[in-house]
Every structure is written in C-alpha cells, then in structure tokens.
Amino acid sequence: MAWWQYVLIVGVLLAGIYGFVVLTGNLTGFLSRRTDRTAESMYGDYADSPRKRRYAQRHGGQWHDEETRSSNLTASPPRPPRKTA
C-alpha cells in the first residue's frame, strides 16, 4: 500500500467517528428534550379499555368522556427554570 492510502483510511475513519458522535448527540438531545405534554394529553382516548370503563361504572366509579374531560382540564403551572451548573 502506498502512504497516501494510509492517510486516506485514517481520514475516513476519523470522519466516520466524528459523524457518529454528532449524530448520537443530536438524537440524544432530541429524544430527551423537555415537554409540557402529559400521558393524559397524548393518550387520553386510549387510557382505559372498554372493560375497565364498564367495571368502573358498575362499581360506582366514574368515566369521563372526552368532551367532559377536556372542559375540566386546567393549564399546568409553569415549570421552574432549569438549574445551570
């Protein structure tokens, strides 16, 4: 092998490592960002199965339809500022 092939291989490896580090850093930041969404707001329609709804109604529990539940929701309080180290 010629000397320039060694330099080319090292350059490609370094570029690949750099690309991997940048990609994983961006994905980690994207996947772990703060959000104000709750499980109830994302999955409200799928919270309980029809069987659980019937069970709650038969045993004195309550089930709120989407219209009733959405009118009862209040805005969540603002989050405290993030601590910076």
N, C-alpha and C positions, 0 to 999 in steps of 0.2 A: 504494500500500500504506500501511496505517496503521502508526504507530510500534510498536504492540503486536505486530504481525505480525513485525517485525524482531526484537523481543525474544524472541518465541516460537521463531523459526527458530534464533537463536543458542543458546537454551536446549536445543533438541532436538539440535543438532549437538554441543554440549558433553556432553550426556548420552550420546550415541552414542559419542563418543570415549572417555569415561570407561568405559563398558561394555565397549568393545573392549579397552582396556588391562587391565581387571580380568580379563576372560575369558582373554586370552592369558597373563597372569601366572599364573593358576591352572592352565591347561593345561600351561604350561612346567614348573611345579613338580611337577605330577602325573606328567608323562612323564619327568622327569629325576630322580626320587627314587631313593635308594639301595635296593638289594635284595640279599638273600643268595641268590637263585636263580641257577643257572648254566644254560648251554645244555644241559648233560647232564641236569639235573634236569627241565627243561621239555620237551626234545625227545628224550629217551632212546630212545623207541620208533622214532623216525624218523631216527636218526643215520646209518645206512648203508642202502643199498639191498640187496635180496637178492643182487644180482650181486656187490656188494663183499664181502658175507659169504661167498659161495661162493669168491670169489677168495682171500680171506684163509685160508679153511680148506684150499684146495688148495695153497697156497704156504707152509704152515707157520705161518700167523698164528692168532690166537685170536679167537673171538667169544663174548661173554658174554651169556647170556640175561638177561632182566630179574630173575629170582629170584637168580641168581648175582651179578649186578652190584649189586643193592640190598643184599645182605648184605656186600659188600666196601666199600661207601661209608662214609666216616667223616665225622664232623661237621667242618665247615670251622672254621678258627681264627677267633676273634673279630677283628673289624676294629679298627684303631686309631681312637681318637677323631678326629673331624673338626677340622681346624685352623680356628680362628676368627680373622678379621683385625680 
